[in-house]
Amino acid sequence: MDAKEKLFWSIAFPGFGQLLNKKYVKGLVLIALEFIVNVKARFNDVIIASFHGDMDMAMEQVNFQWLLFYPCLYFFAMWDAYKDAGGGKEPYSFMPFVFCAYFVTVGTIYSSKITFIPGIIWLPMLSVIPGVIVGLFIKRICNYYAKKNDKG
């Protein structure tokens, strides 16, 4: 199994990639954290309401104080599984994961205010796109200056 496969299992459920990497304690801790945050935020109920376009129901159910933990937990679990499996060897390869966590968190914060995208889930999901783009851009800049400093 390669690093990308473990990354994809971690996308499916935080902690699964760690279990596949034989990091059992870390995997079980991430699974427990995901479960706790999911239940406390009422995340599954919010997902269902959002996918049905019922913004009012999603807003009634969501606990933002807990939901804001989810992006960092989720993207850290992905990064950690990928790195433990041998991926991410290039310097600053963590940047897309970090910026996705940041942008999804900001998307979560504004999801109740930006109403042209229905549901609390859609804006954070769409926020992954600028997160990846900005993360790759920052990674490229950091690598450029690191190489430039190594030469001169």
MIMARTOR-218706 format. One line per 8 residues: for each residue x, y, z negated of C-alpha. Coordinates in nm, 3 decimals. Layout:
BEGIN
X:Y:Z | ...
This chain:
BEGIN
0.000:0.000:0.000 | 0.146:0.336:0.096 | 0.126:0.674:-0.077 | -0.155:0.802:0.145 | -0.377:0.505:0.064 | -0.330:0.571:-0.308 | -0.402:0.938:-0.248 | -0.730:0.846:-0.077
-0.830:0.618:-0.366 | -0.762:0.906:-0.602 | -0.985:1.127:-0.385 | -1.259:0.864:-0.421 | -1.225:0.869:-0.801 | -0.957:1.038:-1.014 | -0.747:0.772:-1.184 | -0.788:0.497:-0.923
-0.460:0.594:-0.752 | -0.279:0.572:-1.085 | -0.422:0.225:-1.147 | -0.297:0.117:-0.804 | 0.044:0.263:-0.896 | 0.037:0.043:-1.209 | 0.024:0.352:-1.432 | -0.257:0.202:-1.636
-0.261:0.437:-1.935 | -0.248:0.747:-1.715 | -0.515:0.604:-1.485 | -0.749:0.515:-1.770 | -0.698:0.858:-1.930 | -0.783:1.030:-1.599 | -1.088:0.808:-1.551 | -1.204:0.888:-1.907
-1.146:1.260:-1.854 | -1.332:1.252:-1.523 | -1.623:1.072:-1.690 | -1.635:1.316:-1.983 | -1.618:1.627:-1.763 | -1.869:1.479:-1.518 | -2.123:1.401:-1.793 | -2.073:1.727:-1.987
-2.099:1.939:-1.669 | -2.395:1.731:-1.546 | -2.199:1.715:-1.223 | -2.382:1.425:-1.057 | -2.721:1.591:-1.117 | -2.583:1.915:-0.973 | -2.445:1.733:-0.668 | -2.782:1.572:-0.599
-2.970:1.901:-0.637 | -2.715:2.085:-0.422 | -2.725:1.826:-0.145 | -3.104:1.858:-0.145 | -3.068:2.236:-0.121 | -3.239:2.292:-0.457 | -3.022:2.576:-0.591 | -3.262:2.656:-0.877
-3.251:2.299:-1.007 | -2.871:2.288:-0.975 | -2.839:2.615:-1.167 | -3.066:2.487:-1.445 | -2.860:2.172:-1.487 | -2.500:2.286:-1.450 | -2.268:2.354:-1.741 | -2.003:2.580:-1.588
-1.788:2.567:-1.903 | -1.725:2.199:-1.830 | -1.746:2.211:-1.451 | -1.450:2.450:-1.432 | -1.223:2.173:-1.565 | -1.305:1.949:-1.270 | -1.100:2.103:-0.984 | -0.771:2.096:-1.173
-0.832:1.745:-1.303 | -0.931:1.625:-0.957 | -0.642:1.775:-0.763 | -0.385:1.687:-1.031 | -0.499:1.323:-1.016 | -0.458:1.325:-0.638 | -0.113:1.485:-0.651 | 0.007:1.255:-0.929
-0.108:0.937:-0.752 | 0.052:1.050:-0.427 | 0.382:1.147:-0.593 | 0.401:0.829:-0.804 | 0.350:0.624:-0.486 | 0.654:0.787:-0.325 | 0.487:1.070:-0.136 | 0.558:1.438:-0.172
0.935:1.417:-0.153 | 0.968:1.743:0.040 | 1.029:2.043:-0.187 | 0.716:2.236:-0.283 | 0.490:1.962:-0.147 | 0.265:2.014:-0.448 | 0.159:2.359:-0.322 | -0.146:2.248:-0.117
-0.281:2.058:-0.419 | -0.226:2.352:-0.655 | -0.387:2.602:-0.422 | -0.681:2.370:-0.354 | -0.739:2.347:-0.731 | -0.722:2.726:-0.754 | -0.951:2.797:-0.459 | -1.205:2.532:-0.562
-1.210:2.678:-0.914 | -1.273:3.026:-0.772 | -1.535:2.878:-0.538 | -1.704:2.720:-0.840 | -1.706:3.052:-1.024 | -1.870:3.235:-0.733 | -2.099:2.952:-0.620 | -2.392:3.086:-0.818
-2.353:3.435:-0.668 | -2.295:3.356:-0.301 | -2.638:3.244:-0.193 | -2.594:3.212:0.184 | -2.422:2.878:0.109 | -2.690:2.682:-0.079 | -2.605:2.485:-0.387 | -2.329:2.500:-0.641
-2.128:2.227:-0.470 | -2.093:2.356:-0.114 | -1.882:2.670:-0.173 | -1.626:2.483:-0.385 | -1.609:2.204:-0.125 | -1.555:2.456:0.155 | -1.291:2.628:-0.060 | -1.061:2.330:-0.004
-0.997:2.457:0.351 | -0.838:2.792:0.255 | -0.668:2.615:-0.036 | -0.487:2.378:0.200 | -0.403:2.656:0.447 | -0.266:2.892:0.181 | -0.086:2.606:0.004 | 0.087:2.493:0.324
0.177:2.854:0.407 | 0.328:2.915:0.060 | 0.510:2.582:0.081 | 0.658:2.683:0.415 | 0.769:3.023:0.280 | 0.927:2.865:-0.030 | 1.112:2.607:0.181 | 1.229:2.879:0.422
1.378:3.090:0.143 | 1.524:2.786:-0.032 | 1.706:2.684:0.289 | 1.811:3.044:0.351 | 1.960:3.067:0.000 | 2.140:2.733:0.044 | 2.313:2.862:0.359 | 2.416:3.200:0.236
